[in-house]
Amino acid sequence: MLRVALATYDPGAQPHRDRDLPVLTEALADAGAEAVAVPWDREGVDWGRFDLVLIRSTWDYTWRMAEFTEWLERCAKATRVANPADVVRWSTDKRYLVDLAAAGVPVVPTSCLAPGDELRLPADREFVVKPVFGAGARFAARYAPGERDRAAAQVARMHEEGLTAMVQPYLTRIDVSGERALQFFGGRLLHASRKRAVLAPGTAYDAAKVAHPGVEPWEPAPAELAVAERALAAVPGGGSGLLYARVDLVDGDDGEPRVMELELVEPNLFLWLHPASLPRVVRDVLAAAGAVS
């Protein structure tokens, strides 16, 4: 019997936010595996007893990067981890967008402000400020050109906490065409979805945000699929070791798709939106668990 741990977060007394977790755990068990959802930071877990540690919804890791990285390294020494630890490390830092751009992948233009850097903010258009380590729009906000002081205060707050800030133009077509998420599993397109824009004007960077507003199924255009595949090919190692991936796309000012984020750590699978994808996910997970190192 294959043993699979689905690494997640500890919700405490609150309802768990991963709607796919119980469905996937049950489906793996029905397929003959021993499958259990385990908070990644639970003490005393023997991760080596599992044939595969599948990173699913470790959605609090961005607050605790050093602890998460240490856990990841420990798991990778004990057993197989998906995605591979080196890819996960690379993907936790959104400065990978610079790597993708250097490889010729169309991305949202990105500059970074580390603590001590001179403050440089766009003066002629709306822009977004967010941390290089982030998820669920945490510490992300949208600013008008005249809101430099508000944006500067956010950058200063992030620098006080040792965080590097990313600055990107706000691509206004997202307000019309939304953000598209192309989900890959086992190296092939699994399904796609679209959601409305997350960042509303005037919303404070430290306010709670809905990460996936108005999400709906989506049929990706050939140009979207081509950009997503180019992005995955630019992942270290050519993306050959990936079990899962999500490529988030928005339209640039020219109307062509650009990569906003490349989710290789713990992307929401949206299986509740695409139930027909569950059998393939189960097959690919079991294949990964049974693979010989």
N, C-alpha and C positions, 0 to 999 in steps of 0.2 A: 504494500500500500504506500503510495506516494504521500509525503507529508508537506503541506504548504502553509506557511504563515503569511497572512495578509496584514502587513504593517499599517497601523492606523494611528490615530491620536486618542487621548483619553478625554471624553466629553464631560467627565465629572457627573454632576446632577442634571446636566442639560441633555436634550435629545441629540442623538448623533446626526451630524449633517451629511454623512455619506450615505445617500439613499441606495447606492449600488452594493454596498458592503454585505448586507445580509443575503441579498439575492445571489451574489457571486459565491459567497461562502457555501450556501446551500447547494448551488449548482455543482460546485466542485465536489462536495460530499456525495451528491447523487451520482457523480461520475466515478466514484470509488476512491476518492482521495480523502486523507485526513486533513481537513481544512479548518483553520482557526484564525479569527481576527485578534491581533495582539497589539496593544499600544507600543509604539517603538521605544518608549522610555520606561516601560515597566521593568522593575528591578528583578533580578533572579531568573530571567528567561534564558533557557539553553537554546540559542538560535541554531546551534550546530545540529540539533536533532531534526531539523527540517531539511528536506531536499531542496526547497526553494523558499526564499523570503521575498515575497512580492510586495514592493512598496506601493501602497494604495492611497491612503488618505492621511499622510503624516503632515496635516495642514497647519501645525503650529511650529514647524521646524525653522521658519525664517526668523523667529524670535530667539532661537537657541542654536545658532549655526555651529558653534564649536562643539556643543554636546551632540548635535545630530551627526556631524562629520565623524566624531569619535565612534558613535554607534555604528555608522555605516562601515567604517574600516574594520570594526570588530566582527560584524556580520560577514563581510566579504572574506575574512580569514577563516571563518567557521563553516561557510556553506556558499551556495550559489545565491546571488542577489540579482534581482531584475528591477530596474535596469542595472547594467554593470556599474560598479562603484566609481570608476574613473569618469564615465559619462555623467553620472549623477553629480559628481563634484563640479564638473565643467558647467553643467546646466543650472546649478544653484545661483550662479553669478550672472546676472543679465548683461554683463559686459561681453558675453558671447555674441551679442548682436554686432559688435565691432569685428569679431572673427568672421561672422557670416558675411558682412559687407565686404571684407577683404577677399573673401572667396567668390565675390561676384553675385551673391544672393541679394535680391532687392529687399531691404529692410526699412523700417521707420528710422529716419536719421536720428542718431543718438550721440549725445556728448555727456561726459561724466564730470562731476565735481566732487573730488575727494576733500576731506578735511584739510584746510590750509590753502586750497586752490582759490584763485581769484574768481569772484562771482561773475558768471557770464550767463545772461538770460536774454531770450529774444525780445526785441523791442517793437517788432512790426506785425506780430501775429499771435494767436492763442498758442499756449504751450502747456506741457504736462511736466510735473516734477514727481519722481517716485524713487524709491531706493533700488539699488542693484540687487539686494536680497529682499524679495517681497513676494507675496501671493495674496489673491483675493482683493486686490486694490488697496492693500494696507499701505498707509502713508503715501497715497497717490492723490494728486489734485490737479485740476485744470485751471489755468489762469488766463485772463485777458492781458493784452499788452500793458495796460495801465495798472496792473496789480503786482508790480515788481516788488513792492515792500512786503506784501503778503507772502509771495513766493520766497523772498529772501529770508523771511522768518521761518518758513518751513525748512529751507536748506540749513539754516543755522541750528535749528532743533535737531535735525538729522546728524549734523556734524558733531553736536554735543554728545550724541550717543555713539559716535564713531562710525556712522553710516556714510557711504558714498552715495551721492544723489545722481540720478539720471535726468537729463533734460531732453525732451523731444517736442517737435512741433505737434500741435493738436491737429490731426488730419480730419477736417470737418466732414468729409464724405461718410465717416462712420455714423454720423447722425442720421443719414439716409439709408445707407446700405448695410450698416451694422458691422459686427465683427464675426468672422466665420472661423470655426474650429474644425480642422480636418484631423480625425482620429485614425491613427495607424496601429495595427496589431500584427505581430508576426511578420513585419516587413511589407504589409499590404494595407491599402486603405480599408478601414473598417466601416466608418460612417462619418457624417459631417453634420454640423449644426450651426445655427446663427443666433446671435443675441443682440439686443440693443446696446447702445453705448452705456458704459458704466458710470463715467464721470460727468456729473451735471455742473454747470457753472455755479460758482459760489459755495459748493460743498467743501467743508473743511477737510484738510488732508487726514486729520485724525478722527474723522467721523466714520461710523460704521456704514458700509456700502453693500449693496446687493451685487454679488460677484457675477451672477449670470441672469440678468434681467431679460424676460421675454424670450427665453431660449426655445428654439423650434428646429425641427429637422431641416436639413439643407442638402441640395444636390450641387456639389462643387462644379464650377466651370472648368474647362480644360486648362485655362491659364492659372487658376487657383491650384489645381493639382500639380501643375508643372513647377510652380514656385515652391510648394510644399516639398516636393521630391528633391528639388535642388537644395533646400535647406537641410534635409535629412542627410543628403550625400556629403554635406560639408561638416557634419558632426565628426569629431575625432574618431578615426578608425573607419570612416565612411558610413557610419551608422549600422554596420553589419551586426553588432551585438545587441541591438535594441529589441526588446520584446514589445514595448509600447511607445507611442509618441503622439503628441498633439501639436499641430502647427496652427497658431492663431494668426489670421490674416485680416488686414484692413486695406481699403483702397487709398492709394496715394493721391496727390493733387491731380495727377494725370489719369486717374481712373484705373490704374493697373494695381494688382494686388501686391502688398508688401507684408513681410513678416513682422508682426508685432511682438510675439513671444514664441519660443520653442519650448514646450512643456515636456520635459523628459524625466522629471522627478516623481511627481504625484498628481498627474492630471485627472480631473474628474472624467470618468468614462461615459457618463450620460446613458448608461444601459437602460435606465428607466424610460428614456426617450426613444431608445432604439432596442427594444427587447429581442428582436430577431438576431442581434449581434452576439447575444449571450453564448450560444453553443460554440461559435468560433473562438471566442475568448477563452472558454473553458478548455477547448482542445489545445490551443496554443500555450496556455499556462501549464497544462499537464505535460505537454511536449518539452517545455523548458525545464520543468521539475525533473523529468526523467532523462534529460540529456546527460551524456557522459562528459565530464570535464576533460 
